[in-house]
Amino acid sequence: MIRILLINPGSTSSELAIFEDGAEVQGTRMIHAFAELTKYQRIVDQLPYRRALIKEQLRKWRIRKGSLSAVVARSPVSLNQIGLESGAYIVSQKMIDDVEAMMAKVEHASGLGCMLAKDIADDFSIPAFISYNRSAVLGPMARISGIPYIERYPVYHVENIEGIKLLAAQDLEKSVDEVNLIIAHLEGGMSIAAINGGQLVDVTSAFEEGPFTTERSGSVPVVALVELCFSARYGREQILKMLRGQGGMVAYLGCNRIGEVERRILDGDEKARFYLEAMCYQIAKDIGSMSTVLKGKLDAIVLTGKILESPHAIKWIEERCSFIAPVKCYPEQEALVIAAAVLKILRGDDIARRYE
């Protein structure tokens, strides 16, 4: 039996799962409260905190040396910019060093994945991998920003969108190259993608476009942002934190979890209700925008991610978007996609790639 431990660090959580011959048999999502994360100046500083939580969870699961075949982590977002081919890569010290250097410019919790995987794998004397799926290349029109020397670059949730695309095609009883979809991955980071004939043709950048999220500002008025940058009131790092980490629901409600916002609404918190509905308003606007990319010809709008923790949010998005196409909800699929890449290697159906 091939037993793989998957580690998926996200902006507000760390997810763990055990896969046995490709099937998930155990899993958990450890939520990190905003108050806890603010103790750390940079995301990389969270490494000991998250490592300790993972090791404690493995102890609770009674996972011992000799019981695992490999550890795999989500790919660091920063690797999307260096043109690797898709596949599973052995985690090396060079990869860790490069990712840590990249995180000084592009901070994202996914960068912790390779570090955590290597640490845990060394404890168990087994190999550590990351599963990398190369982002789609946008067409010439989709890359235009409006400023010649700034190009739109797709930063999105590749693994989940690819997994959801296959699942939706199966449910629609179509081959994957026949489906037209809008897939909205909605949580701490949001990606709203237009899928045309099974291929991603446009997507909101999870780092700097789209709706505001639980902790990101999303698209903001550009001139006002420039004025804020040059106001001398805030430094570069403070501005970046406003955009990613301390924006969105964190800024409005002091909360970085959809489930918590939903609970507040059920308790009668009108402020929480207002801002969650405002977030859904923005999500619906971007879904509508992507429908024009597909010229209105689509089979379904698919919602996925932590947004599924809020029935209110699903209802508000459906109310604004169901006239475009049927709205479907699917749980995240990225864990299956990530684990499958390593399973193929351990079965001898693929080769492990080396990061050099």
N, C-alpha and C positions, 0 to 999 in steps of 0.2 A: 504494500500500500504506500502511495506517495502522499505525504502529509506536509502541507505548506502553510506557513504562517504569513498572513498578509498584514501590513502596517500601512494605514492611510491617514497621514496627518492633514487635517484641514484647518481652516482659519479659526474655527471655534470648537473643534473636536478632534479626537484621535480615535480612529476606528481600527479594531483588530478583528481578524477572522481566521479560523482554522478550516482549511480545505482538505478533504480526503478524496483522492482520485478525482478532483475537479468539482466535488460537491461541498458546499459550505455546511459544516456540521456544528460550528460554534462561532458566535460573534458578539461583539459589544461595541457600543459607541460611548466613549468617555467625553462628557461635555466639559468644556473649560469656560468658566464664568469670566465675564469681562473684568471683574475686579481682580481675578487671579492673573490674567494675562497682562494687565497693566503694571504688574510688578517688574516686568522685563522690558528693558529699553528697546531691544531688538528681538526679532523672532528667533534668531539663532541662539539667543540667551535662554530660550525656553527648553533647550535640549535636555538638560538634567531633569527638569520637572516632568517632561513627557516620558523620558526614559524610565524614571522611577515608577510612574503610573503603569507603564506597559509591563515592567518586570513584576510588579505586584499583581497585576491581572493574570499573568502567566503562572504565578505561584498559586493563585486561587483556582486556576484551571488544572493545576497539578501537571503542568507541562514540564517534563524533565529531559535532561540530556539523552539523546538517542531516540527521542519520540518524534522529532521533526526531520524532514528531508531538506528543507530550504526555507529561507525568509525572502519575501518579496515586498517591495514598497512601491508606492505611487511614484511616478517620474517627477522630478523637479520641473516646475514651469519654466525656469530659466534655460533648460536644455533645448527648448523649442527654437531658440535663436541661433543654434550652431549647426543645423542641417544634418543631424544623425538619421540613419535609416531606422525604420520601425523594428522593434524586437525587444527581447530581454537582454539586459546588460549586466555583467558581473560588476558589483560595486568595488571600486578600487580606491586607494587613498588619493589618487589624482582626481577622480570624480568628486570626492568629498571636498578636496581643497578648491577645485574649480567652482563647485556649487556654493561653497561658503563665500568665495570672492564675488560671485555673481549676486549673492543675496545682499551684498553691500549696496547694490544698485537696484535690484528688483526683489523686494522682500515678499516672500510667500511661504506659508507653512509647509508646502510640498517639498521645499528644499531640505527639510528635516528628515524626509523619508529615507534617503540613502544612508544618512548618518545613523539613524535608529536601527535600520535593517542590519548594517554592518556590526553594530555594537551587540545586538541580540544574537546574530549569527555566530560571532566569535565566541560568545558564551556557550553556544551549543555545538561548536566545531562543525558548522555546516556552511554552505555557500550563501551569499547574499546577492540579491538581484534587484534591479528596478525594471519595470515594464514600461517601455517607451512607445508611444504611438505618435507618429509625426502628424503635425497639424496640416490641414488642407491648405493648398495655395489658392488664395482668392483671385478671381478674375480681374482684368485691368480696371474695369469700372468700380468694382468693390474696393479696390485699393486706394482710390482717390480720396484725399482728405480735404482738399481745398487750399492747401499750402504745398507748393511743388516739392519742397524738401522734407515734408512729413508724409509718410505713407501709412495707411491703415494696415495693421498687422494682426492676424487672428490669434488671440490668446483666449482659449476656451477649454471646456471640460471634454477633452477628446474621447477618453475611454467611455465615459457614461453616455455621451451622445452616440458613439458608434454602437454600443450595446443596446441602447434604446431603439435606435434605427432598425436593427435586426428584429427586435421583439415586436415593434409596431408592424413591420412588414409581415411577420408571421401571423399576427392577429388580424391583419387586413386581408390575409390570404392572397398576398401578392409577392412577387420576387422583389428583392431589395432594390434592384435597379429600376423598378417601376413606381416606387413610392415618392410622393411629394409631401413633405412634412414641415411643420415648424416645431422644433424641439426646444423647450424652455427649461434649462437646468437652473433651478431657483433656490439659492441658499446664501451662505456668506459671500460667495462669488456667484455671479449670474451670467449665463451664456444663452442667448436666444438665437437659434440657428435656423437658416432656411436650407432645406434638403430638397434638391431637384433631381429626380431620377436616381435617388440613392446617394447623390454626391452633395457634400456641403458646398454651397456657393456663396454664402454670406453669413456673418455671425457678429453679434455685438462683442466687443472686447471685454472680457471679465474684469480687466484692470482699470479701464478708463472710460467705458461707455455704458449705455444701457440704464436700467432702473437703479435707484438706490437700493441697497440691500440691508441686511442686519448690521453690517459694519463698514460698508463702502458707500461713497457718495454717488457713484454712477456719473452720468453726464451732468455737468454743472454749467451755468452761464459763463462763457469763456472770458469775456472782458472783465467781469466781476472777479473771476479767479486771478487773472493777471494783475489787477489792481491790488488784490489781497497779497499776492506774492511780493509786490514792490512797495507795500505799505510800511515795511520795516517793523511791523507788529509781530511777525512770525518768521522763524527760520525755515530753511528747506525741509528739514526732517519733520517739523511741526505741520507744515502744509501737507506733506506726503501722508502723515498719519490721519489728517482730516479726510483725505481721499480714500485711504485704505487702512482700516483698523479702528478708527475712531469716528467714522462717518455714519450715515444712515441711521438705523434704529439706535445704535449706541449713542449718537449725538442727540437724537430726539428723546429717547426713552431710557438711556443708560442700560440697555439690554441687548445682547447679541444672539438671542435664541428665538426662533419663530414660535416654538412651543410655549415659551414663557409669555410672549406677546399674546398668543391665543388664550392662555390662562387668565391674563389680566382682563381681556375683553369679556370673558365669561364671568369675571368678578365685577363687571360693570365699569371698567376703566375706559372712559370715552376718549381720552387722549391716545391710548393704545389703539383703540378702534380707528380713530382718524388716521394715524400714521400708517397702520397696516393697510387700510383701504387706499391711502395715497400711494403706497408702494405698488399695490395691485393695479392701480390706475396707470402708473408708469410702465409696468410689465405689459399690460394690455396694449398700450400705445406702441411698444416695440414689436409686439406680436403682429399688430396691424401693419406696421411698417414692413416687416419681413414678408407679409402676405403679398405686398406689391412686388417684391422681388420675384415671387412665383407667379405673378400676374393673376392672383386669385385662384389658381388651380392647385388645390392641395387636398389630400386625403384626410388629414387630421392635424390637430394641434395637440402636442403632447407636453404635459407638465410633469416634472420629475425633480427630485431633491428634497431638502428639508421643508419646503413649502407644503408638502403633503401632511405635515403635522398640524396644519391650520385649516379646518373646514371652512372658516370664514373667508380665508384667502382664495381657496379653490372656487367658492361660490362667486366672489366678486370678479375673478378673472373670467369665469364662464359667462357671467352676465354680459360682459363687454365683448367677448370673442366668439361665442358660440354661433353667431350669424355667419362667421367666416368659414368655419368647418367644425366638425364634431371635436369636442375637447375630451382627451383621454388622460388618465393618470397612471404612471408606472413608477414603482420603486427604483432606486438607483441600481445600475447594472455594472458600474465600473469595477467592483471587486471581482466579479466573475471574469471580466475581460483581462484584468491584471493577473489573476491567478492562472488563467488558461495559458498565458504566454510562457510561464515558467514550467507548467505541467508538460507542455510540448517539448521543452528541452530535457526535462528529467526522463521523459519517455523515449527520447532519441529521435523525435520528429522534427526537431529544429536544433540549431546551434546557438550556444551562448555567445553574444557579442562582447567585444572588449572595448572599453572606453580608453582611448589613447590620445 
